[in-house]
Amino acid sequence: MNIQRQPDSLEKLTILGDTTRFEPAGDKPQAEHARAPRAERLPCITNVATPSGAKPIMKAMMTTACERNCYYCPFRAGRGKMPRISFKTAEMADTFDRVQRVGMAQGIFLSSGIIKGGVTTQDKIIDAAEVIRHRYGYQGYVHLKIMPGAEYDQILRAMQLADRVSINLEGPTQERLNALAPGKNLADELLERLRWAHQIRRQHNLRASIVTQFVVGAVGDTDLELLSISEQLYRQIGLARAYYSGFNPIEDTPFENRTPTLPLRETRLYQASFLLRDYGWSVEELPFEGEGNLRLDVDPKRAWADENLRPAPVDLMRADRADLLRVPGIGPKGADAIMKARRRGRLTDLSHLRSLGIRAPEQAAPYILLDGRRPPQQLTLF
């Protein structure tokens, strides 16, 4: 008689592998595709940029089984080639405690496939986080996934426990979501939960930030659609960031033969998203092409500046902060430094911008006036 031994918890993490590598957890999502160098035995540990610095984070799931049939997802119901593993609440908490105590991880991103509905699954995620926080006294970084259809009180408890929560929209419209994940309701299951999270954060003065994620490029979604809903969420609920995860085909799914999304499209979406979130732009100002997508050959800020600032450059001695932020190469810190410096004297050379901490003033040169004149395109040394 053959007796099959059940894998222990660390073996389960190894089986899980890096299947969550396209589910970002921190502030530099494209860098998360690489594993943490110190964690070669556990591929589920990746480098993540958090508000308190870069850390190796254990990205884990309560279960890789799922009753939902999302067409792009490796964990979708009925996919035969996906190993199905599950953790009990105490087992997940104990496993993370062991991993973090030996220095392999300095935080956890905890998600799950959906079994017996979003509410039951959410309870398991919260219960594991409760044990991690209270039984083991862990005070470090915790990022929790909010399941579709989670209850208000569950979101409240998750946000009391976590530094960040994710409520993934996946598609920017109900039409796109239907094509990606049949059976999910954008307004009722997902957007309403984002609004609840915003209310909870304000009413209870909680630190947990709120993020969402879109699957980009699998079902004809446009950059205009993605950035329009992103802008809405930045303005209305204080979304910390939107993640744009380029589609990658997974074997044994309905989308296995579809073309993967170019990583450069992700990059352009993030650049445009930051203009909306941090620079005061509106989606109407972004330089979309005819089909509602951004150019891939140039970043959106520069594309806008080529059309608008080359013929009407910004005078650095007179421009307000909003206009300074329109100039390629000048960010919020650079704009503040320029406004402070010009109260003390005149800015007449690109080297002056370099001395203010603007790392690449030559990027700004085609779009600005210094001392009333266009500067040379080459940075002078003295």
C-alpha angles and dihedrals in degrees: 000000000000115000114197115213115224113236117254121237097270090048088053090055089051090051089049087056118164096326089126093054092111092051102085122214106179147033099285102049098169090057091056092076088082119075122238108267093227093053104062093136092056112046090184088075115089138171110263130184107225130178088263095048141283114320140170104252128196107229106199143162130217086220137356090208115100137181093203121093104217105170098219099041126105090213097052119137114272097020102140099194096060115097107229115219131166136193128208115228097255091042093056092046093047092047092053091046091054093047095048095044091060090049098249093120135023099191144006136239107197124194136148147199112252118258123168090002137304095284095056091045092048090054090057093051091048093046091053091049090049091056092045092051101038111024094039097029094227112173100176134098118322124176116185129194118228112217124225108269096017114162124250094248090049091055090048092053093045091052091049089056102038140069090209137012128200126211105179118211093182093188128046094221136026089251092056092043091052089056093048104036116013114210098028118119114214098199102038105031100034119014092046089055090053089053091048090051090053092050092048093049092053099040095047098033092233125173097218112117122215125230138171137198136217129199104228128211106001101104107025098275114164130222088241091058093046096046094043093060090040091056090048091053094046090053101039107036105017093247109197092214145329118233118216109200113190113229116256118186116244122207116249095024128108089253097050093116098045121111116262118242117255112251088226089066089058089051094052091048092052092048091051092044091056090052088057095043104037108018103047096246123149124222090245090065096055115107102244121173125228098285094048098262132119122247113264097204096066136024115259096245092055092043089055092045093050089058100038111024104038090069093037110029122197117252104224093204093057110024121109121235094265092056092046089055089058091066117096110244095026118100132173095284091046092049091051091048092051093050091049095045096050090060087064100043148322127304106221107153140041089241088066089061091050089054089055091060098262098142101200109027090162087072088061096045099091091052106044145065122225116194087350094304137094108257123232114269092237121072113243116226099215 
